[in-house]
Amino acid sequence: MSALTTPFGFSSTATEVAQGIDLTGRRAMVTGASSGLGAATAHALAGTGAEVTLAVRDMTAGERVAKDITGSTGNQEVRVAHLDLTDPASVTAFTTAWEGPLHVLVNNAGVMACPEKYTEQGWEWQFATNHLGHFALTTGLHGALAADGARVVVVSSTGHQQSPVVFDDVNFAFRPYDPWLAYGQSKTAGVLFAVEATRRWAGDNITANALMPGAIYTSLQRHTGGRGSGRVPAHLIKTVEQGAATSVLLATSPLLEGVGGRYFVDCNETEVIDRRSGTLHGVARYAVDPDNARRLWTLSEQLGSRSGL
């Protein structure tokens, strides 16, 4: 299977990627859309004519972004809904309240390298936010996604190369907590979710792909001094609009029709690697391994069932 390539690349913006795409009558949702990449992704999707829901924790910030999007695009179908991915009750309320089909779901919200913290269920905070909450959200919306063959977009990171999913200790009950290992594990989980969702839901014409948006300075880096790992050269830093381009490509491009279970960087599918690359490209083999993907799905279901999801 050859890697999928597109006319777009590192410098492409979300607006450029979405140019000429008409999603009028389609419905899209972006988590974490009250700032940064999420807001830029929602803006580009609204520009295609889609009805866009901003799923956010901070309703005030979300309403402000929605107003800005409507003002700049003229799209009156921009909505804001409350969602806290670390709270199973919030996720359940959200999915229960959703009505009608959903054609695009962008699992964008996340946290990076935060201090050690756990949810009420005992879940490590990054694994809970970046994976388990999105897992519950996406599976809870399965009926809406299956109504008309949806696309699921998972924002992962090159940080996944820091750690596989440690199935016997996802919550650092035995390992000393390390914020970057926890971040890496959670981002590996996102890629594996895309692999297994595509396999399980093929009969529903649902596809899921994961991506690395690039190195972008947003509020995601609030726990790292505003500069992420600090190891990315200045010439590889993207604007927010450039960072959102790969998400928008996976959500909208005809080139991705029927394509799922893959990992993209700079708007193109990247290579599978067996050793940490030292670059922003490459997806670790363990992150696209079908057996790991199935095992993670089972574990995620088990954890969710214990919390009432």
C-alpha positions as CSV (number, residue, x, y, z in Angstrom):
1,M,0.0,0.0,0.0
2,S,1.6,3.2,-1.2
3,A,1.7,6.3,1.0
4,L,-0.9,8.9,0.1
5,T,0.5,12.2,-1.1
6,T,-1.3,15.5,-1.8
7,P,-0.4,18.8,-3.4
8,F,-0.1,20.4,0.0
9,G,2.8,20.5,2.5
10,F,4.5,22.2,5.4
11,S,3.5,25.8,4.6
12,S,0.0,25.1,3.5
13,T,-2.8,26.8,5.5
14,A,-6.2,25.5,6.6
15,T,-7.8,28.0,4.3
16,E,-5.8,26.9,1.3
17,V,-6.5,23.2,1.9
18,A,-10.3,23.9,2.2
19,Q,-10.4,26.2,-0.9
20,G,-13.1,25.0,-3.3
21,I,-14.6,22.5,-0.9
22,D,-18.3,22.8,-0.4
23,L,-19.7,21.1,2.7
24,T,-23.1,22.9,2.7
25,G,-25.6,20.6,4.4
26,R,-22.9,18.7,6.3
27,R,-22.3,18.8,10.0
28,A,-18.9,19.0,11.7
29,M,-17.7,19.1,15.3
30,V,-14.3,20.2,16.7
31,T,-13.3,19.5,20.3
32,G,-11.2,22.1,22.0
33,A,-12.2,24.8,19.6
34,S,-12.1,27.7,21.9
35,S,-8.6,28.7,20.9
36,G,-5.5,27.7,18.9
37,L,-5.6,24.8,16.4
38,G,-9.2,24.0,17.3
39,A,-10.4,27.5,16.6
40,A,-8.5,27.6,13.3
41,T,-9.9,24.2,12.3
42,A,-13.4,25.2,13.1
43,H,-13.0,28.5,11.1
44,A,-11.8,26.7,8.0
45,L,-14.6,24.1,8.2
46,A,-17.2,26.9,8.6
47,G,-15.7,28.5,5.5
48,T,-16.8,25.5,3.5
49,G,-20.4,26.0,4.5
50,A,-20.6,23.2,7.0
51,E,-22.6,23.5,10.2
52,V,-19.9,23.5,12.9
53,T,-20.2,22.7,16.6
54,L,-17.5,23.9,18.9
55,A,-17.3,21.4,21.8
56,V,-15.5,23.2,24.6
57,R,-15.0,23.4,28.3
58,D,-14.9,27.2,28.4
59,M,-18.3,28.4,27.1
60,T,-17.4,32.1,27.2
61,A,-14.3,31.6,25.1
62,G,-16.2,29.3,22.8
63,E,-18.9,31.8,22.2
64,R,-16.4,34.5,21.5
65,V,-14.7,32.2,18.8
66,A,-18.0,31.3,17.3
67,K,-18.9,35.0,17.0
68,D,-15.6,35.7,15.3
69,I,-16.1,32.8,12.9
70,T,-19.6,33.8,11.9
71,G,-18.4,37.4,11.5
72,S,-15.5,36.5,9.2
73,T,-17.2,33.6,7.2
74,G,-20.8,34.7,7.2
75,N,-21.8,31.2,8.3
76,Q,-24.7,31.4,10.7
77,E,-24.6,27.7,11.6
78,V,-21.8,27.9,14.1
79,R,-22.8,26.5,17.5
80,V,-21.1,26.0,20.9
81,A,-21.7,23.1,23.3
82,H,-20.2,22.3,26.7
83,L,-17.9,19.2,26.9
84,D,-15.4,18.2,29.6
85,L,-13.5,15.2,28.3
86,T,-12.2,14.3,31.8
87,D,-15.7,14.0,33.1
88,P,-17.6,10.9,32.0
89,A,-20.9,12.4,33.0
90,S,-20.2,15.4,30.7
91,V,-19.3,13.2,27.8
92,T,-22.4,11.1,28.3
93,A,-24.7,14.1,28.5
94,F,-23.1,15.5,25.3
95,T,-23.5,12.3,23.3
96,T,-27.1,11.7,24.6
97,A,-28.1,15.2,23.7
98,W,-26.7,15.0,20.1
99,E,-29.4,14.7,17.5
100,G,-29.1,13.8,13.8
101,P,-26.1,12.8,11.7
102,L,-22.5,13.9,12.2
103,H,-20.3,14.0,9.1
104,V,-16.9,15.2,10.5
105,L,-15.6,14.8,14.0
106,V,-12.2,16.4,14.8
107,N,-10.8,15.1,18.1
108,N,-8.5,18.1,18.6
109,A,-8.6,18.9,22.4
110,G,-5.6,18.0,24.4
111,V,-3.1,18.6,27.2
112,M,0.7,18.4,27.0
113,A,3.2,17.4,29.6
114,C,1.1,18.5,32.6
115,P,2.1,17.9,36.2
116,E,1.0,14.6,37.7
117,K,-2.8,14.6,38.1
118,Y,-5.6,12.1,38.0
119,T,-9.3,12.1,37.4
120,E,-11.9,10.9,40.0
121,Q,-11.8,7.5,38.3
122,G,-8.0,7.3,38.9
123,W,-7.1,7.9,35.2
124,E,-3.9,9.7,34.5
125,W,-4.9,13.2,33.3
126,Q,-3.3,13.2,29.8
127,F,-4.5,9.7,29.0
128,A,-8.0,10.7,30.1
129,T,-8.1,13.9,28.2
130,N,-6.2,13.0,25.0
131,H,-7.6,9.5,24.6
132,L,-10.3,8.1,27.0
133,G,-12.5,11.2,26.7
134,H,-12.3,11.2,23.0
135,F,-12.8,7.4,22.9
136,A,-16.1,7.8,24.9
137,L,-17.2,10.7,22.8
138,T,-16.6,9.0,19.4
139,T,-18.1,5.7,20.4
140,G,-21.0,7.5,22.0
141,L,-21.6,9.3,18.7
142,H,-21.2,6.1,16.6
143,G,-24.9,6.2,15.5
144,A,-24.6,9.8,14.3
145,L,-21.3,9.0,12.5
146,A,-22.7,5.9,10.9
147,A,-25.7,7.7,9.5
148,D,-23.9,9.0,6.5
149,G,-20.3,7.7,6.4
150,A,-18.4,10.1,8.5
151,R,-14.7,11.0,8.9
152,V,-13.0,11.1,12.3
153,V,-9.8,13.1,12.6
154,V,-7.5,12.5,15.6
155,V,-4.9,15.1,16.4
156,S,-1.9,13.2,17.7
157,S,1.8,14.3,17.8
158,T,5.3,13.3,17.0
159,G,5.4,13.0,20.8
160,H,3.9,9.6,20.4
161,Q,7.5,8.4,19.6
162,Q,8.3,9.0,23.3
163,S,6.2,6.0,24.5
164,P,4.0,3.2,23.4
165,V,0.9,2.5,25.3
166,V,2.0,0.6,28.4
167,F,-1.0,-1.6,28.8
168,D,-0.2,-2.9,32.2
169,D,0.3,0.5,33.7
170,V,-1.4,3.2,31.7
171,N,-2.1,5.2,34.9
172,F,1.4,5.2,36.3
173,A,0.4,3.1,39.3
174,F,3.9,1.5,39.3
175,R,6.1,3.6,37.1
176,P,7.4,7.0,38.3
177,Y,5.3,9.6,36.6
178,D,7.0,11.4,33.7
179,P,5.0,14.1,31.9
180,W,6.5,13.5,28.5
181,L,6.1,9.7,28.7
182,A,2.5,10.2,29.7
183,Y,2.0,12.6,26.8
184,G,3.6,10.2,24.4
185,Q,1.5,7.3,25.6
186,S,-1.7,9.3,25.2
187,K,-0.7,10.4,21.7
188,T,0.1,6.8,20.7
189,A,-3.3,5.9,21.9
190,G,-4.9,8.4,19.5
191,V,-3.2,6.8,16.5
192,L,-4.2,3.3,17.6
193,F,-7.7,4.5,18.0
194,A,-7.8,5.7,14.4
195,V,-6.5,2.3,13.2
196,E,-9.1,0.2,15.1
197,A,-12.0,2.6,14.5
198,T,-11.4,2.3,10.8
199,R,-11.3,-1.5,11.0
200,R,-14.3,-1.9,13.2
201,W,-16.5,0.6,11.5
202,A,-15.7,-0.2,7.9
203,G,-19.2,-1.5,7.3
204,D,-20.5,1.9,8.4
205,N,-18.2,3.7,5.9
206,I,-16.6,5.5,8.8
207,T,-12.9,6.3,8.4
208,A,-10.5,7.7,11.0
209,N,-7.0,9.1,10.5
210,A,-4.5,10.6,12.8
211,L,-2.0,13.4,12.3
212,M,0.8,15.5,13.6
213,P,-0.1,19.2,13.2
214,G,3.4,20.4,13.5
215,A,5.1,22.5,16.1
216,I,2.9,25.5,16.9
217,Y,2.9,27.8,19.9
218,T,-0.5,27.7,21.5
219,S,-2.0,27.4,25.0
220,L,-1.2,23.6,24.7
221,Q,2.3,24.5,25.8
222,R,1.1,26.2,29.0
223,H,2.8,23.6,31.2
224,T,6.1,23.8,29.3
225,G,6.9,27.5,29.4
226,G,5.1,28.2,26.1
227,R,7.6,26.5,23.9
228,G,6.7,22.8,23.9
229,S,9.7,20.5,24.2
230,G,12.0,23.4,23.3
231,R,13.9,21.2,20.9
232,V,12.2,22.2,17.6
233,P,14.3,24.5,15.3
234,A,12.8,27.9,14.7
235,H,12.4,27.2,10.9
236,L,10.1,24.3,11.7
237,I,7.6,26.3,13.8
238,K,4.2,26.7,12.1
239,T,1.5,29.3,12.4
240,V,-1.8,28.2,13.8
241,E,-3.3,28.3,10.3
242,Q,-0.6,26.1,9.0
243,G,-0.9,23.8,11.9
244,A,-4.6,23.3,11.3
245,A,-4.1,22.4,7.6
246,T,-3.6,18.7,8.0
247,S,-6.7,18.3,10.2
248,V,-8.8,20.2,7.6
249,L,-7.3,18.1,4.8
250,L,-8.3,14.9,6.5
251,A,-11.7,16.3,7.3
252,T,-12.6,17.6,3.8
253,S,-10.4,16.5,0.9
254,P,-11.8,14.2,-1.8
255,L,-8.3,12.6,-1.8
256,L,-9.1,11.0,1.6
257,E,-12.4,9.4,0.5
258,G,-12.5,5.9,1.9
259,V,-9.0,6.2,3.4
260,G,-8.5,5.4,7.1
261,G,-6.2,4.1,9.7
262,R,-3.3,6.2,8.6
263,Y,-1.0,8.9,10.0
264,F,-0.2,12.2,8.3
265,V,2.4,15.0,8.8
266,D,2.5,18.2,6.7
267,C,-0.7,17.1,4.8
268,N,0.9,13.9,3.6
269,E,1.1,10.3,4.9
270,T,4.4,9.7,6.6
271,E,6.5,6.6,6.8
272,V,6.4,3.9,9.5
273,I,9.6,3.8,11.5
274,D,11.2,1.4,14.0
275,R,13.4,3.9,15.7
276,R,12.7,7.4,17.0
277,S,13.3,9.6,14.0
278,G,14.6,12.8,15.6
279,T,12.4,14.7,13.2
280,L,8.7,15.6,13.2
281,H,8.0,12.9,10.6
282,G,7.5,9.2,11.0
283,V,5.0,7.1,12.8
284,A,6.2,4.4,15.2
285,R,5.3,0.9,14.1
286,Y,3.8,0.2,17.6
287,A,1.3,3.1,17.0
288,V,-0.2,1.5,13.9
289,D,0.0,-2.1,15.0
290,P,-3.4,-3.8,14.6
291,D,-3.0,-6.0,17.6
292,N,-2.1,-3.0,19.8
293,A,-5.1,-1.2,18.4
294,R,-7.5,-4.0,19.3
295,R,-6.0,-4.3,22.7
296,L,-6.3,-0.6,23.4
297,W,-10.0,-0.6,22.3
298,T,-10.8,-3.4,24.7
299,L,-8.9,-1.7,27.5
300,S,-10.7,1.6,26.8
301,E,-14.1,-0.1,26.9
302,Q,-13.2,-1.8,30.2
303,L,-12.2,1.5,31.8
304,G,-15.2,3.2,30.5
305,S,-17.6,0.5,31.8
306,R,-16.1,0.9,35.3
307,S,-17.0,4.6,35.2
308,G,-20.5,4.1,33.9
309,L,-19.8,5.1,30.3
